[in-house]
Amino acid sequence: MRKLFLLVLAISLFAACNKDKTNPQEESNYFPMQIGNYWVYQHYNIDSLGNETDMNKTDSVIIKRDTIINNKQYFVLEGTN
C-alpha cells in the first residue's frame, strides 16, 4: 500500500511540474494601451447576500498621450476620479 501511495505521489508531482511554453502576460491583453482608448466604470454596492445596488456613480479613464523615458514607452492616463 505504501509503494502504491509513493507511486501515485511521484506521478502527480511530475504531472504538476509541466513546463508551460507560453507567457501568460503575452497571451492576454487586459488593457490595450493605445492613445485614445478609454474605460468607463460603473459603481455598484454588493451586500453579503450578493445583491447589487447601483450607486449612480461613473468613473472613466482615457489614455491621453505617451512618452519615452530611458527607451521605455509610458502612457499618460487621465480620469475623473
C-alpha atoms as a printed R data frame, in Angstrom:
   type eleno elety resid chain resno       x      y       z
1  ATOM     1    CA   MET     A     1   0.000  0.000   0.000
2  ATOM     2    CA   ARG     A     2   2.852  2.345   0.830
3  ATOM     3    CA   LYS     A     3   4.529  1.685  -2.538
4  ATOM     4    CA   LEU     A     4   1.288  2.482  -4.339
5  ATOM     5    CA   PHE     A     5   0.976  5.754  -2.417
6  ATOM     6    CA   LEU     A     6   4.557  6.745  -3.277
7  ATOM     7    CA   LEU     A     7   3.988  5.862  -6.937
8  ATOM     8    CA   VAL     A     8   0.826  7.990  -7.129
9  ATOM     9    CA   LEU     A     9   2.621 10.830  -5.342
10 ATOM    10    CA   ALA     A    10   5.568 10.700  -7.752
11 ATOM    11    CA   ILE     A    11   3.316 10.657 -10.821
12 ATOM    12    CA   SER     A    12   1.275 13.582  -9.545
13 ATOM    13    CA   LEU     A    13   4.431 15.604  -8.841
14 ATOM    14    CA   PHE     A    14   5.783 15.004 -12.337
15 ATOM    15    CA   ALA     A    15   2.426 15.876 -13.892
16 ATOM    16    CA   ALA     A    16   2.168 19.085 -11.831
17 ATOM    17    CA   CYS     A    17   5.652 20.243 -12.882
18 ATOM    18    CA   ASN     A    18   4.729 20.534 -16.538
19 ATOM    19    CA   LYS     A    19   6.683 23.280 -18.320
20 ATOM    20    CA   ASP     A    20   4.338 25.878 -19.793
21 ATOM    21    CA   LYS     A    21   5.759 27.203 -23.053
22 ATOM    22    CA   THR     A    22   3.592 30.314 -23.189
23 ATOM    23    CA   ASN     A    23   3.905 33.525 -21.218
24 ATOM    24    CA   PRO     A    24   0.514 34.482 -19.688
25 ATOM    25    CA   GLN     A    25   1.367 38.186 -19.922
26 ATOM    26    CA   GLU     A    26   1.830 37.895 -23.678
27 ATOM    27    CA   GLU     A    27  -1.397 35.935 -24.196
28 ATOM    28    CA   SER     A    28  -3.797 38.305 -22.513
29 ATOM    29    CA   ASN     A    29  -4.039 41.998 -23.236
30 ATOM    30    CA   TYR     A    30  -6.317 43.202 -20.460
31 ATOM    31    CA   PHE     A    31  -5.598 46.872 -21.025
32 ATOM    32    CA   PRO     A    32  -4.798 47.583 -24.677
33 ATOM    33    CA   MET     A    33  -2.502 50.581 -24.340
34 ATOM    34    CA   GLN     A    34  -3.106 52.900 -27.277
35 ATOM    35    CA   ILE     A    35  -3.738 56.614 -27.287
36 ATOM    36    CA   GLY     A    36  -7.470 57.282 -27.338
37 ATOM    37    CA   ASN     A    37  -8.527 54.045 -25.591
38 ATOM    38    CA   TYR     A    38 -10.775 54.547 -22.595
39 ATOM    39    CA   TRP     A    39 -12.565 52.645 -19.845
40 ATOM    40    CA   VAL     A    40 -15.830 53.541 -18.113
41 ATOM    41    CA   TYR     A    41 -16.503 52.170 -14.634
42 ATOM    42    CA   GLN     A    42 -19.989 51.992 -13.104
43 ATOM    43    CA   HIS     A    43 -20.008 51.723  -9.303
44 ATOM    44    CA   TYR     A    44 -22.121 49.105  -7.524
45 ATOM    45    CA   ASN     A    45 -22.505 48.160  -3.887
46 ATOM    46    CA   ILE     A    46 -22.724 44.394  -3.282
47 ATOM    47    CA   ASP     A    47 -24.050 43.226   0.074
48 ATOM    48    CA   SER     A    48 -23.223 39.956   1.856
49 ATOM    49    CA   LEU     A    49 -26.062 38.159   0.041
50 ATOM    50    CA   GLY     A    50 -24.696 39.159  -3.381
51 ATOM    51    CA   ASN     A    51 -27.392 41.747  -4.137
52 ATOM    52    CA   GLU     A    52 -26.129 44.585  -6.344
53 ATOM    53    CA   THR     A    53 -27.209 48.189  -5.831
54 ATOM    54    CA   ASP     A    54 -26.334 50.794  -8.451
55 ATOM    55    CA   MET     A    55 -24.519 53.704  -6.785
56 ATOM    56    CA   ASN     A    56 -25.278 56.087  -9.703
57 ATOM    57    CA   LYS     A    57 -21.573 56.933  -9.920
58 ATOM    58    CA   THR     A    58 -19.441 56.623 -13.050
59 ATOM    59    CA   ASP     A    59 -15.687 56.986 -13.428
60 ATOM    60    CA   SER     A    60 -13.739 56.987 -16.658
61 ATOM    61    CA   VAL     A    61 -10.080 56.737 -17.653
62 ATOM    62    CA   ILE     A    62  -8.603 57.704 -21.024
63 ATOM    63    CA   ILE     A    63  -5.115 57.328 -22.450
64 ATOM    64    CA   LYS     A    64  -4.236 60.903 -23.443
65 ATOM    65    CA   ARG     A    65  -0.663 60.534 -24.689
66 ATOM    66    CA   ASP     A    66   2.532 58.557 -24.359
67 ATOM    67    CA   THR     A    67   6.146 59.370 -23.627
68 ATOM    68    CA   ILE     A    68   9.516 57.648 -23.887
69 ATOM    69    CA   ILE     A    69  11.762 57.559 -20.811
70 ATOM    70    CA   ASN     A    70  15.036 55.594 -20.935
71 ATOM    71    CA   ASN     A    71  13.878 53.856 -24.137
72 ATOM    72    CA   LYS     A    72  10.682 52.576 -22.457
73 ATOM    73    CA   GLN     A    73   7.203 53.661 -23.516
74 ATOM    74    CA   TYR     A    74   4.884 55.012 -20.807
75 ATOM    75    CA   PHE     A    75   1.268 56.118 -21.183
76 ATOM    76    CA   VAL     A    76  -0.400 59.095 -19.534
77 ATOM    77    CA   LEU     A    77  -3.844 58.194 -18.195
78 ATOM    78    CA   GLU     A    78  -6.347 60.800 -17.095
79 ATOM    79    CA   GLY     A    79  -9.570 60.078 -15.259
80 ATOM    80    CA   THR     A    80 -12.496 61.556 -13.455
81 ATOM    81    CA   ASN     A    81 -11.550 60.163 -10.065
